[in-house]
Amino acid sequence: MRKSSLKLVKNEILEFRARLRPEGFYLTGRHEKSVGRVIQRLHSTTPFCFLHADSEKLASYYTKLIVRKIGILGENLVLRFDPLRKQKLIDVLNQEIETFSLDKALQATRPDSKRRIILIENEEELISEDWQDIELLCTGLPGINLGLVCNASGIKEEVLASNQLMKDKRIFHAFFNSPTNSELRILSVVARQSPKYQGILKILEQLGLRYNVAQDSIIQANLNSEGSFDDYLRTAKIDIKTGSEGNWPRRLTQAIKYLFILIVTLIACYAFYLSIN
């Protein structure tokens, strides 16, 4: 493969490593940015986020990752709301309102203490009354010290199109689309290069994400064998390791080389000067 392709693969490997975070692994850079925007929104005056994805498994994966990131940051508290336990959202709201004056609850302000983030993981189990309470939280009580993260992957597109709450600008919608086939190629092949990445292969398997060689015409046109791309990535990985570990000695060698050339050039110029005088 060409040097430009080698550079591209090196960048992919470095990005792969960079997406390994304490809270978990981000399948794509887009997903990492979306989670970052969710966390940022939870600290704003409108901390209401709905998560959408191409599959319920993918949405659940990032819902859990967001919860872990909130826990690591330690700035907010997660309050799990489980409709399956016959819990009522209005009870949670009433309990929170008791500590606020009505005037304060109606004013949009940033929290002066840890905000409690209501987490809804089983969106499909919500009833109409629950949705009314969610609308009250998101649009009617801007000053209450509550936020919302709702896994909305089960909401049908026609509901999204007709529901006024979903169109409200105070609601932030984070979308987690599946990685492209070329992204899955990098994920799966790079993960096989080291035992410490085996967990990522399991994540891909659990999410039902698999690289499809048949769909990759570029790879088919450029590779002579199945193992050549693996070998290519392995070479790129070694180059990265050598570059990071041997960077200083290499620069020193280059500097000595350039200094030697400069000295030789100066001697030649001086000899030429003497010859003409």
N, C-alpha and C positions, 0 to 999 in steps of 0.2 A: 504494500500500500504506500501511497505517497506521504511525504513528510507532513503535508498539511493535514492529512487524515490522522497521522500519528499525534500531532499537536491537539487535534480535536478530541481524540480518545483520552489523552492525558488530562485535558480539562474536565472531561466527563468523570474520570476517576477522582479527581480532586473535589469536584462538586459532590460526588457520591459520599466521600468522607465527611465533607462539611455538613451534610444533612443528617449526620448521626448526632442527635442532641440528647441531653439528659432525659428529656421527657419521652423520647422515642425517635423513630426514623421517619423522615419525610420522603415519600416516594418521588416527588418532583419539587423543584424550586418554587413552582406556582403554589403548591400546597403549603409550603412553609410560609410564603407571603400571606396566604389567606388566613392561616392560623395567627400570624402576627397581627393582622388587621382585626381579628376577633378579639384578641387580648387587649389591643389598643381601644377598641370600642367599649369593652367592659369597664374601662376606666373613664369613659366620657360621661356626659350628661344624658346620653341615650344608650344605656348598656343592654341592648336587646338584639340578640343574634339568632338567626335561623341557619341551620346547616343543611346544604343540599349536596347530593352526590349521584354518580351514575348507578350506584348500587347501595343497598342498605348496609352491606358489610363495610363498604368504604366509608360511609357516613359514620357508622358506629366506631370504626377505627380512629377517625379523627376526633370524634366526640370524646373518646377516652384519652386521647393524646392531649386535647385542650384541657381536660380536667387535671391531668398530671402536671401540665405546665402551670396552671393556676396554683396548684399545691406547691410547686417548686418556688414560684415567685413569692408566695405567702402573703400577698397583698389583699386577697379576697377569700371568701369562704364559699364552698360549694354546698348548696342545699338540694339534695336529691328529691325530686318529686316523682313518685311512682303511682300512676293512676290505677295500677293493678291492685294496690293495697286499699282501694276505695278512699284514698286521701283526697281532700278537697282543697283546691288551690285558693279558694276564697278564705279558708281558715288561715292559711299562711299569710295572706294579705292583711287580714284583720289583726293578726298578732303583730305584724310589723307596724301597722298604722297606729296601734296603741301607744307606741313610743314616739310618735310624731304628732305635732299639731297639724290641723287640717291645712293651715296656711302654708306651713313648710312643705307638706306633701304635694301641694299644688305648684310649688316653685321649682324650676329646673336648676339644681345645684349639684356640684360635685360632692361626693361623700367625704365626710370628715373622719370616718372610721372605716374599718373593713366592710366592704359591701358584700352582701349575701347574694350569691348567684344561684338562682333556681335552675336546676338542670332537669330537662325533660327528655328522657331517653326513649320512652314508649309513646311516641306521638300518636300512633294509630289507635291507642286506647283512650284518647281524650274524647270527652263528650262535648256537646254544644255549650253547656254551661262553663266548662273549662276554658273553651275558646273565648267566651265572653269575659272571663276573669283575666285571661292573657291580654285581651284588648284593653281592659281597664288598666292593667299594670303598664303596658307599653305606651298608652296614649293619654290616660287620665290621671296618673299619679307621678308626674315627672320628678318630684322631690323625694320620693320614697327611696330608702337605701337598699333597693333590690335591683338585680339584673336578671337577665334571662339567656340561657343557651338551650335551644330546642333542636333536636335532631328531626328535621322536617323531610327526610328522604322519602317517607311514605306518602307525602301529600301529592295528590295527582295534579298534573299540569293544568287541568281545567279549573281546579280549585285555586291554584296559584294565580290564574288569570282573572278570576272573578272575585276573590277575597280582597276586600278593601284594606284589611290589616296587612296583607302581604305587599301592598303597594305603598304603604305609609313610609315616608322618608326617614322616620325615626327608627325603622327596622333595618338592620344590616343583614344582608344575605351573603353567606360564604359558599362558594361552589367548589366542589372537589371532583373534577372530571378524572376519569381513568387515565393512567399514563399511556402515551402513544406506543405503538409497536416498537419503534426505534428506542424509546426510553426504556421499555421493558427488556430489550436486548441488552442495553448497558447494565441495567439493574441485575438481571439474572446472571450475566457472564462475569461481571466484576465481583458479584457476591460469591461466586465459586472459587475465586482466586485465594481466599483466606478462610480458615476455619472460624475466625471470629465474626464472619459475615453470614454464617449459616442461618442465624435467626431471621435474617432478611429474606432468605429463600422460603422459610416457613411462613413469613408474613405474606409473601406473594401467593403462596399456595392457599393459605386460609382465605385470602381475599378473592381467590379465583382468577388471578391475573397471571397470564402465561404468554411468553413471547412466541409469536407465530412466524416461523422461518418462511413459510410459503408466501406470506404477504410482503416480505422484504425483498423486492426486486434488486435493490442496490447491492445487498449482501450476496445474493445469488449470482450477480453479474461479476463481482470482484473476488470472490473466494474460490479457491481451488479445492478445498477440503473443509470438512466440518470443524476440525481442530484449529485451522489457521487463524480464525478470529480470536480464539482463546490464547493462542501463542502470541498473537499481535498485542493483545491486552497485557499479557504477562511481560512482554518486552517493554511496553509503555510504563508499566508499574515499576519495573527495575530502573528505568531511566529516571522516573520521578524520585525514587529512593536514592539513587546515585546523585541526582542533582541536589537533593536537600542535604545529604550527608557529606558530599564532597565538593560543595559549592565553594568554600573558602580556599582549599588547596588549588582548585582549578583556576580561580581568579588570580592567586599568587603566581602560578605558573605562567599564566597569560601576561601578567604584569612584567615578570622577568624577561619573557620573550620580547615584549614590546620595548623594554629598556635596552636589551641587547641590540635590537635592530637600530634603535636611536643612536647608541654609541658607535656602532659600525658606520652609520650614515655620517655622523659628525667627523669620525676619523677620515673617511673618504673625502669629505668636503675640505678638511684641513689639508690633506695630502694634495688635493687638486689646487688649492690656494697656493701652496708652496711651489708647486710645479710651474705655475704661470708667473711667479715672481722670482 
